[in-house]
Amino acid sequence: MKILILVSLLVLAPGVRAQQVGLITNTEARKTTSLDGQWQVIVDPYESGYYDYRYQPSDNGYFKNAKPKSKSDLIEYDFDKSATLKVPGDWNTQTDQLFFYEGTVWYKKSFDYQRRPDTRVFVYFGAANYLADVYLNGEKLGRHEGGFTPFNFEITKLVRDTGNFLVVKVDNKRRLDAVPTLMTDWWNYGGITRDVELIETPTTFVQDYMVQLQRGSRDHVSGWIKLAGEKLSQRITVRIPEAGVSRSFTADGNGLATIDFNADLKLWSPENPKLYEVFIEAETDRVRDLIGFRSIETRGTDILLNGRPIFLRGVCIHDEAPLRGGRAYSREDAVTLLSWAKELGANFVRLAHYPHNEFMIREADRMGIMVWSEIPVYWTIQWENPATLENARNQLSEVIARDKNRAAIVIWSMANETPLSDARLAFLRNLISHARSLDPTRLLSAAMERHYLDAKTQMIDDPLGEFLDVLGCNEYVGWYDGLPEKADGLEWKTKYEKPLVMSEFGGEAQFGNHGDALTRWTEEYQANVYEHQIGMLKRIPFLRGTSPWILMDFRSPRRPLPGIQDYWNRKGLVSDRGEKKKAFYIMQRWYRELQ
Ligand code: GCU
């Protein structure tokens, strides 16, 4: 496939948030038209489809999808003669020419659309990494920043029956002020990485809602319903037929209805992931959702699910497709990864380090797997940059908006391995209060680091711990820190009377590479790390969960070791081809004991 290459300079304005109705919750309940499939693309590393030669934004960029009107007309691009890429999908694994590519790619999709009378139409993106400028029929709809959360724009006034062209400029260049920032240990897959749909709604519709048990309660449902449109003060009924619930509420002048009622519900749990059909019926709209109800809280160093102490038997996962590689995006990808986790004996997964695709969450809900969901505040972010904070807050708002009705999500994680400083603490405390204001029902955590009090004692006393419900800690004793047996003599302490989830531990092995237990990169060395880790973890009195790093080998530009890594991080318990390493069975044995 021959890709057309064009060139430009690299100065980017920080992104602005999409200005429209908020995020539409639960697109599954809507009449949608998929725009997935092959999109024409133009690879534009010099962004000459956006800027003129003076590096000023041009009014006549590729978003115009211009065609020569006469033989003398000068147009230097043509989407319809250009190559195509599949959407959803990252560009890096679709053609070797773009494997390492970081920059701009323009996407164009032509479509016809007969809008029904008295309806509104929105274009909904599951995600696009990283900065997306979106245009319809040459008009700018808006910009979205952040590669892992959904966004939508209204196109009611712009869409026409035939000959529509949707153009998206996607730029995955890394930036210091971005979230994530320049350095990560995962592949910076670029593109329109998740589904794109046209969503049709009534003129006044149920735009968003939260229907969950009140924090700490096992029979009191509380939440809200938000209408968008003209006719806002409506009567809205919440029905849960199987539980004999039918309660009506009145939306105020802003279309907001607060809901509150008792109900006798079978509670969602890994053993019984009960999902109820829930109907939200307004006078002008009706949506159906499948919602589980469970309570999650802490008491001292315990984590309580539905009032009973629980141990989170977990594993970390990147949103990377099993077997084929590249960004995961399908229900099948999710089922494969979560089934491997279940086979390991997991009742919990840490979805690192950014919001995964919605199928992962919906399948975890259905399969009974609790979820730690994280935003990519990863390593050293620009803590003092207000735009960076606004960006992180926005990604938090969007993931909570999308997933707040999923029982599977038990923990929102604010960050991973961030260095101690006052600016960092202020930044993360801002996110914590933002998360609590958006969702008072779930636990908050972060993957923190530890330090040695003395040669034999690890201490978790990161000041951030004071503001979290659950302590998360990453440690690599036996891999980055000494040899496997070093774990044997280690004791763990914390200054907090809170539960700990050891959110990362492990070591690398190339599947099929064998040797003695002290030879790096062999399955025996990795197994050796796990044997000693499990011994150490069992001795931690406040440990209430573990999520070893990581379920499956994943691509990382930081891992070039030839013949072993070849740009894969090999800490998987399973190889990228689904082959289970020795350490998988060691972890499985322990999780079976815990069960
Ligand atoms: C870190 C980090 C991961 C990384 C892992 C590793 O702790 O959180 O993103 O991949 O260590 O070094 O393999």
Residues whose N, C-alpha, C, O or C-beta is under 5 A from the ligand:
A	BS01	GCU	D185 N474 E504
